[in-house]
Amino acid sequence: MTEKTLVIIPTYDERENVAAISEAVLQQVPEANLLFVDDNSPDGTGVLLDEIARREPRVSVLHRVAKDGLGRAYIAGFRWALARDYALICEMDCDFSHDPAALPSLLQAASSGADLVLGSRYIGGIRVMNWPMSRLLLSTGAAQYVKLVTGMPVHDPTGGFKCFRREVLQAIDLDRITSSGYSFQIEMTHSAWIKGFRIKEVPIVFEDRRAGYSKMRANIAYEAVMMVLRLWARCGFRRSPRTGTKA
């Protein structure tokens, strides 16, 4: 029997992408449901999402009152998923930088024993398209920084294409997850690793967004640097108590 699956996509000013991404996701994983978490987008994304949800019963929309960061949007989505007994909870971007065609690979890895599956841009090489060299160096350097400081054996800790088993989200105290920007991805993976959950990375191709605008800001990068230091101070160079962490 197929495990009950939810794909969570946060949105803020993504009107140009939501119709296409919802169609693509449901085509790749027709047995799954899709939750959009919209942060009161001023471009009307939320209104369009409601129209899509009225036509497609597999689509739901969670409206938040204001833009409060990527991490807060995902936490709201995780709580929504746990309250509805989803077994597998995926997260991905709305802008097609995460290819919906990779979803079956993430779900297969989760069904085959992994507790947390990471879609990795940097395992077995670099698979990033249409990024300037400066951004690629920043991203790969951040990955090495996280690995060096925390000891976490993950090639792509900052990536946001993931699949959690519900047991992972239940074990993590979501009230203690403090990140609001992209460092949220590091904090969630580190929390799962410290608790000994089995992590597997599967290769993906990452392509820069097709439409809309990037939400990356300098303060987000600063938050990520400080978050890694806080994780080190909290746990030091502890290793996962299990040997199931995989690259």
Secondary structure in CASP SS format (residue, H / E / C, confidence):
PFRMAT SS
TARGET T0000
AUTHOR 0000-0000-0000
METHOD secondary structure of the structure
MODEL  1
M C 1.00
T C 1.00
E C 1.00
K C 1.00
T E 1.00
L E 1.00
V E 1.00
I E 1.00
I E 1.00
P E 1.00
T E 1.00
Y C 1.00
D C 1.00
E C 1.00
R C 1.00
E C 1.00
N C 1.00
V H 1.00
A H 1.00
A H 1.00
I H 1.00
S H 1.00
E H 1.00
A H 1.00
V H 1.00
L H 1.00
Q H 1.00
Q H 1.00
V C 1.00
P C 1.00
E C 1.00
A C 1.00
N E 1.00
L E 1.00
L E 1.00
F E 1.00
V E 1.00
D E 1.00
D C 1.00
N C 1.00
S C 1.00
P C 1.00
D C 1.00
G C 1.00
T H 1.00
G H 1.00
V H 1.00
L H 1.00
L H 1.00
D H 1.00
E H 1.00
I H 1.00
A H 1.00
R H 1.00
R H 1.00
E C 1.00
P C 1.00
R C 1.00
V E 1.00
S E 1.00
V E 1.00
L E 1.00
H E 1.00
R C 1.00
V C 1.00
A C 1.00
K C 1.00
D C 1.00
G C 1.00
L H 1.00
G H 1.00
R H 1.00
A H 1.00
Y H 1.00
I H 1.00
A H 1.00
G H 1.00
F H 1.00
R H 1.00
W H 1.00
A H 1.00
L H 1.00
A H 1.00
R C 1.00
D C 1.00
Y C 1.00
A C 1.00
L E 1.00
I E 1.00
C E 1.00
E E 1.00
M C 1.00
D C 1.00
C C 1.00
D C 1.00
F C 1.00
S C 1.00
H E 1.00
D C 1.00
P H 1.00
A H 1.00
A H 1.00
L H 1.00
P H 1.00
S H 1.00
L H 1.00
L H 1.00
Q H 1.00
A H 1.00
A H 1.00
S H 1.00
S C 1.00
G C 1.00
A C 1.00
D C 1.00
L E 1.00
V E 1.00
L E 1.00
G E 1.00
S E 1.00
R C 1.00
Y C 1.00
I C 1.00
G C 1.00
G C 1.00
I C 1.00
R C 1.00
V E 1.00
M E 1.00
N C 1.00
W C 1.00
P C 1.00
M H 1.00
S H 1.00
R H 1.00
L H 1.00
L H 1.00
L H 1.00
S H 1.00
T H 1.00
G H 1.00
A H 1.00
A H 1.00
Q H 1.00
Y H 1.00
V H 1.00
K H 1.00
L H 1.00
V H 1.00
T H 1.00
G C 1.00
M C 1.00
P C 1.00
V C 1.00
H C 1.00
D C 1.00
P C 1.00
T C 1.00
G C 1.00
G C 1.00
F C 1.00
K E 1.00
C E 1.00
F E 1.00
R E 1.00
R H 1.00
E H 1.00
V H 1.00
L H 1.00
Q H 1.00
A H 1.00
I C 1.00
D C 1.00
L H 1.00
D H 1.00
R H 1.00
I C 1.00
T C 1.00
S C 1.00
S C 1.00
G C 1.00
Y C 1.00
S H 1.00
F H 1.00
Q H 1.00
I H 1.00
E H 1.00
M H 1.00
T H 1.00
H H 1.00
S H 1.00
A H 1.00
W H 1.00
I H 1.00
K C 1.00
G C 1.00
F C 1.00
R C 1.00
I E 1.00
K E 1.00
E E 1.00
V E 1.00
P E 1.00
I C 1.00
V C 1.00
F E 1.00
E E 1.00
D C 1.00
R C 1.00
R C 1.00
A C 1.00
G C 1.00
Y C 1.00
S C 1.00
K C 1.00
M C 1.00
R C 1.00
A H 1.00
N H 1.00
I H 1.00
A H 1.00
Y H 1.00
E H 1.00
A H 1.00
V H 1.00
M H 1.00
M H 1.00
V H 1.00
L H 1.00
R H 1.00
L H 1.00
W H 1.00
A H 1.00
R H 1.00
C H 1.00
G C 1.00
F C 1.00
R C 1.00
R C 1.00
S C 1.00
P C 1.00
R C 1.00
T C 1.00
G C 1.00
T C 1.00
K C 1.00
A C 1.00
END
